[in-house]
Amino acid sequence: MYGYIQICKPELKFREFDEYRTYYCGLCHSLKDHFGSKGQLFLSYDLTFLALLLDSLYEPQSVKKESRCIAHPLKKQNYIKSEVTEYSADMCLLLASYKLEDDWKDDGNLLKKTANILISGRTDNLRKKYINKCRIIEEELQKLEKLEKENCRNPELTASCFGRILSEVLVYKEDVWTETLSELGFHLGKFIYISDAFDDLSKDKKKHRYNPFIDQNEHDQDFIDSVEELLKIMIAPAASAFEYLPVIKNADILRNILYAGVWTAFRKRKNDYLNKETTKSKEETDERSL
C-alpha cells in the first residue's frame, strides 16, 4: 500500500504506542505465517490501521505473544494475532500485488514485475478466496486506468475509483456495520489517492507519468492550499463514519491516526515544496544582485 494512514507518534502516550506496535508486529507475523518471509516485505501502516480498526470494533478472540525477529533481535516484542490480523494480512498481500502490477504497467520496472511473479502463487489463491472483492477491485482499477489514459484532470473522479477499492477492503463481513465501514473506506481511499498524487507530483513530472495535478505548479502556495482543502473535505466524512462506530477499545489510537497521523506525509511534502521554492527564489535574487 501507500503508508499514509499512520500514527502521529509525538501525540501518542507511550502505552498507546506500545499497543499500536503489537498490531503492527501482529500483522507482520501473520504475513510471515501465511505467506513466508516474502510476505513480510509488504507490511504497511495502512493495513495495520485495518487490523487495529477491525479488532477494536469486533473484539474477536485473540492471542498476545512475544518473540524476537530480524528487526528486533535483542528484545522480544509483543504482538497480537486474531482472525482480523489474518484478514488484514490477506488484504495486504492482495493490494500489494495489484500495486506491483500497476507500477509495472506505469514504468516497466522489472523488479516490481519479478516481485509480483514471486508472490503470484499466493495471490492467485487469495483472488479465488475473495472472488467478489477482487472483481470489484479489478473493475475500479480498469476505470482508473481508462481515466488515466484519457488524461483526466478531475482528481475527484480518479480518487473515487481508489475510494471504492478501499471501501471494499474495509468491509470485513456483511453485518450492521457494513455500510459505515464502506463509507469510512471510501473517503479514506480518496484521501490516500490525493495524498499520493500530491506527494508524487514532482517525480511524475520528471518521468512523464500520469498525475491529475500534472498541470499545476507544486511550489505554488495557492495550489498547495487547494489540495489541503480537498483533503480536509475527504477526511471529514471518514472521521464522521468512524465516530458512528461503537469503538471504545483503542479509540484514542484510531483518532490519533484519523485526525493527526494521516496528515504527516502531506505536511512533510508541503514543507519540501515550499522550502524548495523559497530556496530557488533566494538563489535567483542573489544572482540578480551580483
N, C-alpha and C positions, 0 to 999 in steps of 0.2 A: 504493500500500500504506500501511502504518501508520508505518513508521520506527522500530520498536522494536528491530530487530536491527542494532545499530550498534556501532562500536568504543568502547572506553574509552580515549580519546586519551592521558590522562596516564600510562597504564601501557604505552604502546607506545614502542618505540625510534623514533628519527627515521627510520631506514631502513625500518622496518616500516610506519610511517605513509605514507611516500612510496610504498611498494609497494601499500598499500591504495588510495591515491588513483589509481594507474594503472588499477585495476579500476573505480573509481567513474567516472573520466573515460572509460574504455573503454566502459562501459555507456551513458554519455551520448552518445558518438559513434555507437554502434550504434543508439540510438533516433533520432538525427538522420538517419543514413544510410537507415534503413528507413522511418521514419515522418515525417520532416521536423521542423521546429522545434517543432511541437505535441507531438511525441513526447517531447521533452526535458523538458516540463513535468511528466512523470510519473516522472522519475528518483527512485529511492528507495534507502535504505540496505538495506532487506530484500532487494531483488533484486541489489544489489551483493554481499551475502553469498552469494547463489545463484551468481553468476558466479565469485566467489572460490573457493567450495567445489568447484564442478564442474571448474574449471580446475586446482585443486590435486589433485583426485582422478584426473582422466583425462589431465591434461597434454597437451591437444591441440596441434596446430601453431598457433602464434600469432605475431602481429607486434606489435612495440612501435614506436610513433611518437611524435612530439611536435608540438604545434600550439598556437596561440593561440585563444582563444574569447571570447565576450562576457563570461563570468565571469572570465576571466584574460587581459585584452587586452594586458598589458605583458610577460608572461613566458610562454614556451612551456611547456606541461605535457605530461609523458609520459602515454601511455595505451596500453593493451593491448587487442587485438581477436582474437577467435577464434570458433569455432563456438559455444562456450558463452556468450560475451558476447552473441552474436546470439540464442541461445535465451532468455537472461535478458531481453533487450530485448522479445522477443515476449511472455513471461510478464508483464513489467512493464506493457505496454500492455493486455494482456488482463485482468489483475486490476484495473487502474485503471478499465477500462470497467465491470466488474461492480460495483465500489465506487461509481462515479458513479451507476449505475443504482439501487443500493440506497439511496444518500443521497437521490436524488430521490424515491424512494418514502417515505422516512422523514420528510423535512421539506419536500418540494416546492420545493427550491432550483432556480430556473430556470437559474442559471449552470451548475450541475452537469449539468442536462439538456442545455443547449446544448453544453457541453464534450463530452458523450458523443456527441451528434449529429455534432460536428465530426470525431471520430475513428472514427465508425461504419464508414466505408468500409474503413479499415484493419482494424478489429477483426472485421468480417464475414469478411474473408479469413482471419484468424487462427482464427476459430471453425471454418472449413472445414478448415484445415490441422491443427488439433489437435482433431478432432471427438470423439475418445474422452475426452480430458481435459476438454473443455468439457461433455460430457454428465455426467460425474461432478461437476464443479464446480457445474453448474446443479441437479443433484439435491440436493446438500448445501445449496445456498442456499435451495432450496424447503423442505427440512426445517427449516432455521434460521428461515425466515420463519414457518413453521407454529408452531414453538415460541415465537417472539416474540409471535405473535397470541394464543397461549394463556397469555401472561404467565408463562412458565416461570421458576421461581426457582432451578432447579438449574443452576449455571454449568457443571458438568461436561458436561451434555447439549448445551448451546449451543456450548461451546468445542470439543467433539468434532467438530461439523459443520465448523468452520473448520479443525480439525486435519486432517480428511480432504481438505480442499481443498489445503492446503499440502503434504500428503503426496503428492498427485498432481503438484503443481508441481515438487517436488524430484527426482522421478524423470525424469531426462533421457532415458534409454533402458533397454530391458529387458536386463539382464545380471546378473552375480553380485552387484552392489551394489544392485539394485533394492529388495530388502526392507529393507536397512539405511537407505537414503536415505528410503524411505517412512516408516520408524519415526521417523527424525530429524524429518522434515517434520511428521508427525502431532503429536508432542509440542511441537514449536516453534510450530506453528499454535495449539495450545491455549494456550500461554504468551502468544502475541500477543493472542489474543481476550480473555483475562482481564486482561492489562495494559491493553488499550484500554478495557474496561468499567470498570476501576478509575479510569483516567485521566479518563474522560468522566462519571463519576457525578454530580458537581455540575451539570454542564451538562445532562445528560439529565433531571435532576430539574426544572430550570428550564423546559425545553422539553417536559416531559411525554412523553419518549421512552422506549422500552423499554430496560431495563438489568437484568441478572439480580440486581444488588445494590441495586435501587431502594428496597427496604425498609430498607436499612442506613444508619447514620449514618457518613458518610465521615470524620468527625472523631474517631470513637471508636477508641481505641488497640487494643482487642480485635479489632474488625473489621479494622483495617489489618494487625494481626499475623496474622489468619486468612488474609487474602489473600496475604500474603507466604509463609506456609507452603504454600498451594495452589500458588503459582508455583514454589516450590522442588520440590514434588512433580512438577510438569510439566516443569521444565527438566532435572531429573536424568536421566531416560531419554533425553532428547535428547542430552545430553552423552555418555552411555554409548554411544549409537549412533554418534556422531561418532568416539569413541575406537576403535571397531571398524574404522573405515575406514582403509586403508593410506595415510594422508595424511602426507607429510613436507614437501612444498613449502607454504609459508605456514602451517604448522601453528600457530605461535605467534600469528599474527594471528587465525586462526579460534578458537583457545582464548580469546584476549582477548575476542572477541565473545561466545562462549557462556558464559564464566564471569564476565565483568565487564560488558561493554557492554550486554547485554540488560537489566541492572538499572538502567541510567541513568535512564530515564523513570520507572520505578516509584519510585525513591528521591526523585526530584525532586518528584513529585506527593505522595508520603508526607509529605515535609517541608512542602509547601504546606498540606496538610490539617491537620497537627498545629500548624503555626505559626499558622494562621488561628484554630484553636480556642483556642490559648494566648492570642492577642491578644483574642479575644472574651471569655474568662474574666477577663482582666485589666481589660477595659473595664467588665464587669459588677461586678467588685469595686470599681473606682474609683467607679462610680455609687452603690453602696450606702454608700460611705464619705463621700459628700457630704452 
